[in-house]
Amino acid sequence: MHLIRGLHNLKPSHQGCALTIGNFDGIHLGHQALLRRLAEVAEQQQLKTCMMTFDPLPHEFFSSADDRPRLMNTRDKLIALANHKPVLCPDYMLLMKFNRELSSMTAEEFIQKILIEKLAIKALVIGDDFQFGRDRRGNLELLQEYGRKHGFEVISLSTHHVGDTRVSSTRIRAALSEGRLEAVKAMLGQPYQICGRVAHGDKRGRTIGFPTANIHLHRPSTPLQGVYSVTMHSSTLGTVKGIANLGRRPTVNGERVQLEVHLFDFNHDIYGRNVCIAFHHKIRNEQKFESFDALKNQIQFDCLKARELHGLTNHS
């Protein structure tokens, strides 16, 4: 997959594609259905596939309040798509900067200037509730009208459900905040994960016998916080079981959100490695302890619980 940062980096070879548009926050089962259908349409018409997405996300541009933390940053999306089946990985990701100019475009201007003039699309695959343009006035019917006039096909998919639950990034975000990780897994098709590079921390964990790998998040906030049983995934080390704390570390007066992972029965040097941390069970919320000794005692208890959840009950 080739990343295209902005319309100014489009080349003539990118035109005439089959396109899908959206935030794709989480790459959940609904997004996967769109990408699968996109691949089918492209194969039928012998077209390249393109996924248009945005940074910042539209709701982040319009609201400074951080009450809807994103599930994935752009790098996480790229990793997730690369790790999925090839049919779910488009040929191009067009990353659009969502700014005042883009937000002020009418739906008609968006179709004419971007979809027709810049991309010259041959097919468009969207959800049936897709809305776009200034004041979100663009919809499926408008796209179909332009498609008939300008010779591109518009394919719509109905909302994806798991049982009776409509799959959406908003529902996944809510389930994460409530610790319902099995429900999250059902909507994503896999456990929720955060990827990043292992960095040097303050090494406080070593002083109490629980060394941690600190993962750079590159995001101001996350949709979950607390202590979790996790697995670390690395292309060279495979899968390693452990426990993680995700939050601001109030006992040591931490200020920024940090992901710290303690790996069980593991002594490799992983500084600088890119890893993904998958969250399996929530053990407890993050809390402030009166002393470092109290924190140490709680961590010992948490590790026993995480080992039990991982099926690692026989340990020295």
N, C-alpha and C positions, 0 to 999 in steps of 0.2 A: 504493500500500500504506500502511495506517495502522498505526503502532506503538502498541501498548497495553502500558504498563508496569505489570504486576501485575494481579491479580484485582480489586483495589479500583477500577480504572479501567474495568472492564467495564460496558457499558450494555445495556439490554434489546435493542437492535438487534443486538448481537453474538451473541445466543443463536440456537440453531437452525442452527448452521454445520456445514460439513464440515471436519473437523479432522485434522491430522497432528501428530505429536509427535516431538521428537528434539533432539540437540545441533546438528545441521546445521553441523558445523564443516568448512568448506571448500566447501560446496554442490557436492559432487562428483557424478558421474554417477548414483550410487545415490540421492542426495538428489533429484536432478533427476527421476528416474523416479517417486519418491514424489509430488513436487509436480505432475508431469504427470498422474498417475493421480488425484490429489486434484481437479484442475481438471475432469477428465472426469466424475468422480462428481458434483461440484457442479453441473455443467452439466446432467446428466441429471435431477437432483432440484431444480434451480433454487435452489441454496443459495449463500451466501457461503462463501469459503474462509478458513481460519485455520491458521497455523503456530505451534505452541507450542514455544518454546525457552527456554534457561536461561542465567542469568548470576549467579554464576559457573557454569561447567560442573560437573556432579556430581563428576567426579574431582578438580577443583580444590578443591572444598569439603572432600572427605575427605582430601586429601593436601596437605601444605605443600610437599612436594618438587616442584620445577619440572622434572620429567623428561618431561613430556608437554605442551610448549608448544602453545597453540591455534594453529590455522591462520588463524583469522579472529577479530577482535573483533566486537562487535555492529554497529558502524558499517560494517565491511567486508561483513558479511552483507547489510545493507540495500542497499549499493551494488551488490553482486553480483546480488542479486535484481532490482533496478531495471534492471540492464544486460542481464539475460537476456530471452528472449522473454516476452511478456506472460503466456503460459500457465503460466510457472514462477513468476510473482509473485503470491502470495496476496493476498487483500483485506486481511487483518490479520496482523500478527506479534504474538503474545502473549508478551511477555518476562517470564518468571517468575523471581523471586529465589530461587535455590536456597539455602535456609537450614535451620536445625535443624528448624523446624516442618515444612517440606516433606519433608525427608529422613526424618523419623520417621513419616510417614503410611504406613499399610498400603496395599497395592494396592487393597483394597476401599474404603478411605476416599478414596483418590485418585479412583477412578471415581465414587463416590457424591457426594462433596462438590464436585468440580471439573468432571468431565465431564458429570454429570447435573444437579446443582443450579445450578452457576454458568454453564455453557456450554449446557446442554440440547442437546447435539450430536445431529445427525441421521445423521451418517456419520463413520467414523474410518478413516483410511488409515495403515497402519504396515508396517514390515518384519516378516517372519515370525519373526525372532529378537528382537523387541522385548521388553525386560524393564523393569519399573518397580516402584515402591513399596519399602517398607522391606525390606532384604535382597534386593531385586530378585526378589521372589516373584510379581509380577504378570506374566502372559504373554498370548499370543494367545487361548488357550482361555478364560481368565477373562474377557477382554474380550468374546468372542463369547457367553459365558453371560449377561453383563449386557446385551449388545446385544439378545438375544432377549427378555429380561424387560422392557426399558425402551424398546424400539422404535428403536434406532439400528443401522445397518448397520456391520459391521466388514470391511474389505477389507485383505488382506495381500499384500505383494509379496515375492518371493524375492530373495535377495542378488544384486546386480548384479555382473557379471563383465566384465572387458576381457581377451579371450583366456581364459587359464586363471587369471587373477589376480582374486581377490575384491576389489572396490573398498571401501575403508574409510579413514576419517581416519587411523587408526593406520598403515596401509601408506603413505599419502601422506606422513605425518610422517617415516617411516623413509626413504623415497625422497629427500625433501628433505635430510635430514641426510647422506645418502650422495652427494648431488650428481647423482642420476639424474632430471634435470628432464624428459626426454622421457617417462619412465614417469609422472611427476607429471602432465604435460600430458594423457596418455592417460586417466588416472583422473578428472581435473577437467573434461576437454573443452576446456581452454584453459590457457595458461601460468599458473603460480602468481603471484599478485600481492598487493602490500600497498599500501593507500591511506592518504593522510594529507595534512596541510597543510605546505607548504614554509615552513620557519622560518629565522631567522637563526642561523648557527652561529658558530664561533670564527674562521672565514675563513682557517684555516691553508692550505687548498688553493690559495687565490689567490696566496700567497707563492711557490709553486713551479710556478705556471702551470696548475693544475688546479682551477679553481673548482668547488665542489660545491653542489648543492641538498640541504639537510638536511630530512628528512621526519620529522615527529613520529610516533612509533609508538604511543603510548598503550597499551603492553603491557610487562610486565616481561621477557619473553624471546620469542624467535622460533624456529621449527623449522629455520632454516637460518642459516649464518654463512659469511662469506668474501667473495670478489670474483666478480662475475657480469657477463656481458653482459646488458643490460636495455633495455627501452623504457619511456619515460614517456608516459602517456596523459592528455590533458587535453581537456575539452569545448571549449575555445577554441583550443588550439594543436595539437590532433591528436596524432599519434604522433611521438616524437623518440627516436632511438637513442642509447645511451650505455653507461656502465659504472657499477657500484655496489659499494660496500663496506658490508657489513652485519655489525656486531660492536661490540666495545668499544674498538677503536683502541689496541691495547697499546703501540704505539710512542710515543704521546703520553700514556700512562698513563690512558686513558679508563676510566670505571667503569660507565657505563650503556650499554645496547645502542642503537646509533644507525645509521640508514640514510642514507648519503651518496651522492649520484648526480652524476656528471660527464657532461654531455650534449655530444655531438659536434656541431660546427658550429652552435652555438646561442648566441645572446646576448640573449635576452629576459629581462626582469625578471619572475620568477615568485614572488616572496615573497608569502606569504599565499594562494596558490592551492591548491585541492584537486586532487591528482593521484593517479594509480595507477601503480605501478612493477611491470612484468611481468618475471619472471626467466626467461631463456632458456638460458644455458649457464653452468656453473660454471667459473671460470678457475683459482682456487686457494683454499686455506684462508687465513684471516686469520693473520698472523704478526707478531712483534715484530722490528723492524729496529734495528741498532746505532746508526744515525744517520738524520737527516732526509734527507741526501743519498742514502743507500741506499734509503730509502723512495721518494724521487723517482724514482730509476732504475728501481725495480720498477714504479712506477705507469706510467712511460713504456712499459715492456715490456707491462704489462697492457692499456694502451690500444691498442697495436698489435694485440694478440691479439683484443681485443673488436671493433675495427674489422674485422679479418679475418672474425670470426664473423658480423658484421653485413653483410659484403659491401661494406665501405667501404674497399677497398684503395687507391683512388686519392685521396689527400688531400695537401694541401700541408704 
